Amino acid sequence: MIPYYFVPIIAEHFFCVWIFVVIHELSHVLVAKFFGLQIEKIIFSLIGAKAVIKNFNLTIAWKKFWILIAGPFANLFLAIIFFGRNNFFVGANFCLFIFNLLPIYPLDGGRILILILKKFSVGKKFFLKLNRFMIASLFLLGILQFILFFPNLSLFAIAIYLWRINKLSAVNLIYELYFT
């Protein structure tokens, strides 16, 4: 049980991370707008935000790359800005930077890896296997985290979320791998 006096601190940290995720998404939006793309909508949720960019899959590869990399770079930039000033902000932004570059669809790293594999005509089955392996690894790390740092289930929850997103967006993933 979490002592009541930790609740405001946890809420404050959660809100800060949520703001960093929103900044991450807005970075995608700014770069997409720079390239002349239209934003259909930005979906805000409890775990962050998602920008829906009109005709993103029809955009040429190098523009997609810069749009996708903008979010993680925003988090890296924020980590550098806060370095030496606020360890929590540095850690949160660096974790968002690394996490979003994991080669798991639909994270930025997974979508960037799709672009790279398509550029070099590397097998699509490789990506699907790597995607499953990475999610399974997060599940195992989540279990280990739960054992070592009871009752922390954050990695396990993230793995479940990504597995669920992969199941729900399987059609989008296949489309992105084979038809864009």
PAZAPA-4460 file (N, C-alpha, C; in steps of 0.05 Angstrom, whole numbers, plus 32768, in hexadecimal, padded with zeros to 4 digits):
% residues 180
    n_x    n_y    n_z   ca_x   ca_y   ca_z    c_x    c_y    c_z   seq   type   mol
   8011   7FE8   8000   8000   8000   8000   8012   8019   8000     1      M     A
   800A   802C   7FEF   801A   8045   7FED   8011   8058   8003     2      I     A
   8023   8062   8013   801C   8075   8028   800E   808E   801B     3      P     A
   7FFA   8098   8029   7FEA   80AE   801E   7FFB   80C7   8016     4      Y     A
   8011   80CB   8025   8021   80E3   801F   8031   80E1   8006     5      Y     A
   8033   80C9   7FF9   8041   80C6   7FE0   802E   80CC   7FC8     6      F     A
   8014   80CB   7FCC   8001   80CE   7FB7   8005   80E9   7FA7     7      V     A
   8008   8100   7FB5   800D   8118   7FA5   8027   8117   7F95     8      P     A
   803C   810B   7FA0   8056   8109   7F92   8052   80F8   7F79     9      I     A
   8045   80E1   7F7C   8040   80CF   7F65   8030   80DD   7F50    10      I     A
   801B   80EB   7F59   8009   80F9   7F46   8019   810F   7F37    11      A     A
   802A   811D   7F45   803B   8132   7F39   804E   8126   7F24    12      E     A
   805B   810F   7F2B   806D   8102   7F18   805E   80F8   7F00    13      H     A
   8047   80EC   7F04   8036   80E2   7EEE   802F   80F9   7EDB    14      F     A
   8026   8110   7EE7   801E   8127   7ED7   8036   8131   7EC6    15      F     A
   804E   8132   7ED3   8066   813C   7EC5   806C   8129   7EAD    16      C     A
   806C   810F   7EB2   8072   80FC   7E9C   805D   80FF   7E86    17      V     A
   8044   8102   7E8E   802E   8106   7E7A   8034   811F   7E69    18      W     A
   803C   8134   7E75   8043   814D   7E66   805A   8147   7E53    19      I     A
   806E   8138   7E5C   8085   8131   7E4A   807C   8120   7E32    20      F     A
   8069   810F   7E37   805E   80FE   7E21   804E   8110   7E0D    21      V     A
   803F   8123   7E17   8031   8136   7E06   8045   8147   7DF6    22      V     A
   805A   8150   7E02   806F   815F   7DF4   807B   814E   7DDE    23      I     A
   8080   8134   7DE4   808A   8121   7DD1   8077   8120   7DB8    24      H     A
   805D   811D   7DBD   8049   811B   7DA7   8048   8136   7D98    25      E     A
   8049   814C   7DA6   8047   8166   7D98   8060   816A   7D86    26      L     A
   8076   815E   7D8D   808E   815F   7D7C   8089   8151   7D62    27      S     A
   807B   813A   7D63   8073   812C   7D4A   8062   813F   7D39    28      H     A
   804F   814C   7D46   803C   815E   7D39   804B   8175   7D2C    29      V     A
   805D   8182   7D3A   806C   8199   7D2F   807C   8191   7D16    30      L     A
   8089   817A   7D17   8099   8172   7D00   8086   816B   7CE8    31      V     A
   8070   815E   7CEE   805D   8157   7CD9   8052   8170   7CCC    32      A     A
   804B   8184   7CDC   8042   819E   7CD2   8058   81AC   7CC1    33      K     A
   8071   81AA   7CCA   8087   81B5   7CBC   8089   81A9   7CA0    34      F     A
   8083   818F   7C9D   8083   8181   7C83   8069   8185   7C74    35      F     A
   8056   8195   7C7E   803E   819B   7C70   8027   8187   7C74    36      G     A
   802A   8175   7C87   8015   8161   7C8C   8000   816C   7C9E    37      L     A
   7FE8   8161   7C9C   7FD2   816A   7CAD   7FCF   8157   7CC4    38      Q     A
   7FC7   8162   7CDB   7FC2   8152   7CF3   7FA4   814D   7CF4    39      I     A
   7F9D   8133   7CF3   7F80   812C   7CF5   7F76   8132   7D11    40      E     A
   7F85   8128   7D24   7F7D   812C   7D40   7F94   8124   7D52    41      K     A
   7F92   812E   7D6B   7FA5   8125   7D80   7F93   8119   7D96    42      I     A
   7F99   8100   7D9C   7F89   80F2   7DB0   7F98   80F3   7DCB    43      I     A
   7F8C   80FE   7DDF   7F97   80FF   7DF9   7F8B   80E9   7E0A    44      F     A
   7F9B   80DB   7E19   7F91   80C6   7E2B   7FA1   80C8   7E46    45      S     A
   7F9A   80B6   7E57   7FA6   80B5   7E72   7FC4   80AF   7E6F    46      L     A
   7FCC   80A0   7E5B   7FE8   8098   7E58   7FF7   80AA   7E44    47      I     A
   7FEB   80BF   7E3A   7FF9   80D1   7E29   7FE8   80DC   7E12    48      G     A
   7FF4   80DC   7DFA   7FE7   80E7   7DE3   7FF0   80D9   7DCA    49      A     A
   7FE0   80DB   7DB5   7FE7   80CF   7D9C   7FDD   80E2   7D86    50      K     A
   7FF0   80E9   7D74   7FE9   80FB   7D5E   7FE2   80EA   7D46    51      A     A
   7FCB   80F0   7D39   7FC3   80E2   7D21   7FC9   80F5   7D0A    52      V     A
   7FDC   80EE   7CF9   7FE5   80FF   7CE3   7FD9   80F5   7CCA    53      I     A
   7FCB   8107   7CBC   7FBD   8100   7CA3   7FD1   80F7   7C8E    54      K     A
   7FCC   80E1   7C81   7FDC   80D6   7C6B   7FF9   80D0   7C73    55      N     A
   7FFD   80CA   7C8D   8019   80C5   7C96   8025   80AE   7C87    56      F     A
   8016   8098   7C82   8021   8081   7C74   8027   8087   7C57    57      N     A
   801C   809C   7C4C   8022   80A3   7C30   803A   80B6   7C2E    58      L     A
   8044   80BF   7C44   805B   80D2   7C46   8075   80C3   7C3E    59      T     A
   8087   80D1   7C31   80A0   80C4   7C2A   80B1   80BD   7C43    60      I     A
   80C2   80A9   7C40   80CF   809D   7C57   80E0   80B1   7C67    61      A     A
   80EF   80C2   7C5B   8100   80D4   7C6A   80F0   80E8   7C7B    62      W     A
   80D9   80F0   7C71   80C8   8102   7C81   80BC   80F2   7C99    63      K     A
   80B3   80D9   7C93   80A9   80C8   7CA9   80BE   80C5   7CBF    64      K     A
   80D7   80C0   7CB7   80ED   80BD   7CCA   80EF   80D5   7CDC    65      F     A
   80F0   80ED   7CD1   80F3   8105   7CE1   80DB   810A   7CF3    66      W     A
   80C3   8104   7CE9   80AB   8107   7CF9   80AC   80F3   7D11    67      I     A
   80B4   80DA   7D0C   80B5   80C6   7D21   80CB   80CC   7D35    68      L     A
   80E2   80D5   7D2C   80F8   80D9   7D3F   80F5   80F3   7D4F    69      I     A
   80E4   8105   7D47   80E0   811E   7D54   80D7   811B   7D71    70      A     A
   80C5   8108   7D77   80BC   8103   7D92   80D2   80FB   7DA5    71      G     A
   80E0   80E5   7D9E   80F6   80DD   7DB0   810C   80F3   7DB3    72      P     A
   8112   8101   7D9D   8126   8116   7D9F   811C   812D   7DB2    73      F     A
   8102   8132   7DB2   80F7   8146   7DC5   80FD   813E   7DE2    74      A     A
   80F9   8124   7DE7   80FE   811A   7E02   811C   811B   7E09    75      N     A
   812D   8114   7DF6   814A   8116   7DFA   8152   8133   7DFF    76      L     A
   8147   8145   7DF0   814C   8162   7DF3   8144   816B   7E0F    77      F     A
   812C   8163   7E18   8123   816A   7E33   8135   815F   7E49    78      L     A
   813E   8146   7E45   8150   8139   7E58   816A   8149   7E5A    79      A     A
   8174   8153   7E43   818D   8163   7E43   8188   817E   7E51    80      I     A
   8171   818A   7E4B   816B   81A4   7E58   816A   81A2   7E76    81      I     A
   815E   818C   7E80   815A   8189   7E9D   8172   817C   7EAB    82      F     A
   8186   8174   7E9C   819D   8167   7EA8   81AA   8179   7EBD    83      F     A
   81AE   816E   7ED4   81BB   817D   7EEA   81A7   818F   7EFA    84      G     A
   818E   8191   7EF0   817A   81A2   7EFE   8165   8191   7F0C    85      R     A
   815B   817C   7EFD   8145   816C   7F08   8149   8150   7EFF    86      N     A
   8152   813E   7F11   8158   8123   7F0A   813F   8113   7F01    87      N     A
   8128   8119   7F0D   8110   810B   7F04   8109   8112   7EE7    88      F     A
   810B   812C   7EE0   8104   8134   7EC4   8118   8128   7EB0    89      F     A
   8132   8127   7EB8   8146   811B   7EA7   8140   80FD   7EA3    90      V     A
   813B   80EF   7EB9   8136   80D2   7EB7   811C   80CC   7EA8    91      G     A
   8107   80DB   7EAD   80EE   80D7   7E9F   80F1   80DB   7E81    92      A     A
   80FE   80F0   7E79   8101   80F6   7E5D   8114   80E3   7E4F    93      N     A
   8129   80DB   7E5D   813C   80C8   7E51   812E   80AD   7E4E    94      F     A
   811E   80A5   7E62   810F   808B   7E60   80FB   808C   7E48    95      C     A
   80ED   80A3   7E45   80DB   80A6   7E2F   80EA   80A5   7E14    96      L     A
   8101   80B1   7E13   8112   80B0   7DFB   8119   8093   7DF4    97      F     A
   8124   8084   7E07   812C   8069   7E03   8114   8057   7DFC    98      I     A
   80FF   8059   7E0D   80E7   8049   7E0A   80DB   804C   7DEE    99      F     A
   80D8   8065   7DE5   80CC   806A   7DCB   80DD   8061   7DB3   100      N     A
   80F6   805C   7DB8   8107   8051   7DA2   810A   8033   7DA2   101      L     A
   80FB   8026   7DB5   80FB   8008   7DB4   80EE   7FFF   7D9A   102      L     A
   80F9   7FEA   7D8E   80EE   7FE1   7D74   80D5   7FD1   7D77   103      P     A
   80C0   7FDE   7D82   80A6   7FD1   7D87   8091   7FE3   7D79   104      I     A
   8081   7FD7   7D68   806B   7FE5   7D5B   8055   7FE9   7D70   105      Y     A
   8049   8000   7D73   804A   8018   7D63   805B   802E   7D6E   106      P     A
   806F   8027   7D7F   8081   803C   7D89   8091   8047   7D72   107      L     A
   809D   805F   7D77   80AC   806C   7D62   80C3   805A   7D58   108      D     A
   80D1   804D   7D6A   80E7   803C   7D62   80DE   8025   7D50   109      G     A
   80C7   8019   7D55   80BC   8004   7D44   80B5   800E   7D28   110      G     A
   80AA   8026   7D27   80A3   8032   7D0D   80BC   803B   7CFD   111      R     A
   80D0   8044   7D0C   80E9   804B   7CFF   80F7   8032   7CF4   112      I     A
   80F6   801D   7D04   8102   8003   7CFA   80F4   7FF9   7CE1   113      L     A
   80D9   7FFC   7CE0   80CB   7FF5   7CC8   80D6   8004   7CB0   114      I     A
   80DA   801E   7CB3   80E4   802F   7C9D   8100   8025   7C94   115      L     A
   8111   801E   7CA7   812C   8015   7CA1   812B   7FFA   7C93   116      I     A
   811B   7FE8   7C9E   8119   7FCD   7C91   810E   7FCF   7C75   117      L     A
   80FB   7FE0   7C70   80F0   7FE4   7C55   8105   7FF0   7C43   118      K     A
   8115   8002   7C4D   812A   800F   7C3D   813E   7FFA   7C32   119      K     A
   8144   7FE7   7C43   8158   7FD2   7C3C   814B   7FB8   7C35   120      F     A
   8131   7FB8   7C31   8122   7FA0   7C29   8127   7F88   7C3B   121      S     A
   812B   7F8D   7C55   812F   7F77   7C68   8114   7F6B   7C6E   122      V     A
   8114   7F51   7C75   80FB   7F42   7C79   80E8   7F4E   7C8E   123      G     A
   80CF   7F4E   7C86   80BA   7F58   7C98   80B5   7F44   7CAF   124      K     A
   80BA   7F2B   7CAA   80B6   7F17   7CBF   80CA   7F1C   7CD6   125      K     A
   80E2   7F26   7CCF   80F5   7F2D   7CE4   80EA   7F41   7CF7   126      F     A
   80DD   7F56   7CEC   80D2   7F6B   7CFC   80BC   7F60   7D0E   127      F     A
   80AA   7F4F   7D03   8094   7F44   7D13   809F   7F33   7D2A   128      L     A
   80B4   7F24   7D25   80C1   7F13   7D3A   80CE   7F25   7D4F   129      K     A
   80DD   7F39   7D46   80EA   7F4C   7D58   80D6   7F5A   7D6A   130      L     A
   80C0   7F62   7D5E   80AA   7F70   7D6D   80A0   7F5E   7D83   131      N     A
   809A   7F45   7D7C   8090   7F32   7D91   80A5   7F2D   7DA6   132      R     A
   80BE   7F2A   7D9E   80D4   7F25   7DB1   80D7   7F3D   7DC5   133      F     A
   80D5   7F55   7DBA   80D8   7F6D   7DCC   80C1   7F6E   7DE0   134      M     A
   80A9   7F69   7DD7   8092   7F6A   7DEA   8095   7F54   7DFF   135      I     A
   809D   7F3C   7DF6   80A1   7F26   7E09   80B7   7F2D   7E1D   136      A     A
   80CC   7F3A   7E13   80E2   7F43   7E25   80D7   7F57   7E3A   137      S     A
   80C6   7F69   7E32   80BA   7F7C   7E45   80A9   7F6E   7E59   138      L     A
   809A   7F59   7E51   808B   7F49   7E64   809D   7F3D   7E79   139      F     A
   80B3   7F30   7E6F   80C6   7F24   7E82   80D3   7F38   7E94   140      L     A
   80DB   7F4F   7E89   80E7   7F64   7E9A   80D2   7F6E   7EAE   141      L     A
   80B9   7F6F   7EA5   80A4   7F78   7EB7   80A0   7F65   7ECF   142      G     A
   80A2   7F4B   7EC9   80A0   7F37   7EDF   80B8   7F3A   7EF2   143      I     A
   80D0   7F3D   7EE6   80E8   7F41   7EF7   80E6   7F5A   7F07   144      L     A
   80DC   7F70   7EFB   80D8   7F89   7F0A   80C5   7F85   7F21   145      Q     A
   80AF   7F76   7F1C   809B   7F72   7F31   80A8   7F62   7F48   146      F     A
   80B8   7F4F   7F42   80C5   7F3F   7F57   80DA   7F4F   7F67   147      I     A
   80EA   7F5F   7F58   80FF   7F6E   7F66   80F5   7F88   7F73   148      L     A
   80E1   7F94   7F67   80D8   7FAE   7F71   80BA   7FAD   7F77   149      F     A
   80B1   7F99   7F85   8095   7F96   7F8C   808A   7FB0   7F97   150      F     A
   8073   7FBA   7F90   805F   7FB0   7F7D   805F   7FBE   7F62   151      P     A
   8077   7FC5   7F58   8079   7FD4   7F3F   8073   7FC2   7F27   152      N     A
   805E   7FC8   7F19   8055   7FB9   7F01   8057   7FCA   7EE8   153      L     A
   8066   7FDF   7EE8   8065   7FF2   7ED1   806E   7FE5   7EB7   154      S     A
   8085   7FD6   7EB6   808D   7FCA   7E9D   807A   7FB4   7E94   155      L     A
   806F   7FA5   7EA7   805B   7F91   7EA0   8042   7F9E   7E94   156      F     A
   803A   7FB4   7E9F   8022   7FC2   7E95   8028   7FCD   7E79   157      A     A
   8040   7FD8   7E75   8048   7FE2   7E5B   8049   7FCB   7E46   158      I     A
   8053   7FB4   7E4E   8054   7F9D   7E3C   8038   7F95   7E34   159      A     A
   8026   7F94   7E47   800A   7F8C   7E41   7FFE   7FA1   7E2F   160      I     A
   8002   7FBA   7E34   7FF8   7FD0   7E23   8002   7FCD   7E06   161      Y     A
   801C   7FC9   7E03   8028   7FC6   7DE8   801E   7FAD   7DDA   162      L     A
   801B   7F97   7DE9   8011   7F7F   7DDD   7FF4   7F83   7DD3   163      W     A
   7FE4   7F91   7DE4   7FC8   7F97   7DDC   7FC7   7FA9   7DC4   164      R     A
   7FD7   7FBE   7DC4   7FD9   7FD0   7DAD   7FE1   7FC1   7D94   165      I     A
   7FF4   7FAF   7D96   7FFD   7F9F   7D7F   7FE6   7F8E   7D75   166      N     A
   7FD6   7F82   7D87   7FBF   7F72   7D7F   7FAB   7F83   7D70   167      K     A
   7FA5   7F9A   7D7C   7F90   7FAC   7D71   7F99   7FB9   7D56   168      L     A
   7FB3   7FBE   7D54   7FBC   7FCC   7D3C   7FCB   7FB9   7D29   169      S     A
   7FC6   7F9F   7D2A   7FD3   7F8C   7D18   7FCF   7F93   7CFB   170      A     A
   7FB7   7F9C   7CF4   7FB1   7FA4   7CD8   7FC3   7FBB   7CD0   171      V     A
   7FC5   7FCF   7CE2   7FD6   7FE6   7CDC   7FF4   7FDE   7CD8   172      N     A
   7FFD   7FCC   7CE9   8018   7FC3   7CE8   801D   7FB5   7CCD   173      L     A
   800C   7FA2   7CC6   800F   7F94   7CAC   800E   7FA7   7C95   174      I     A
   7FFC   7FBB   7C96   7FFA   7FCF   7C81   8015   7FDF   7C7F   175      Y     A
   801F   7FE7   7C96   8038   7FF7   7C96   804F   7FE6   7C8C   176      E     A
   8050   7FCD   7C93   8066   7FBC   7C8B   8065   7FB6   7C6D   177      L     A
   804E   7FB1   7C62   804C   7FA7   7C47   8043   7FBB   7C32   178      Y     A
   8034   7FD0   7C39   8028   7FE0   7C25   8030   7FFE   7C25   179      F     A
   8042   8006   7C37   8049   8023   7C36   8066   8025   7C2F   180      T     A
***
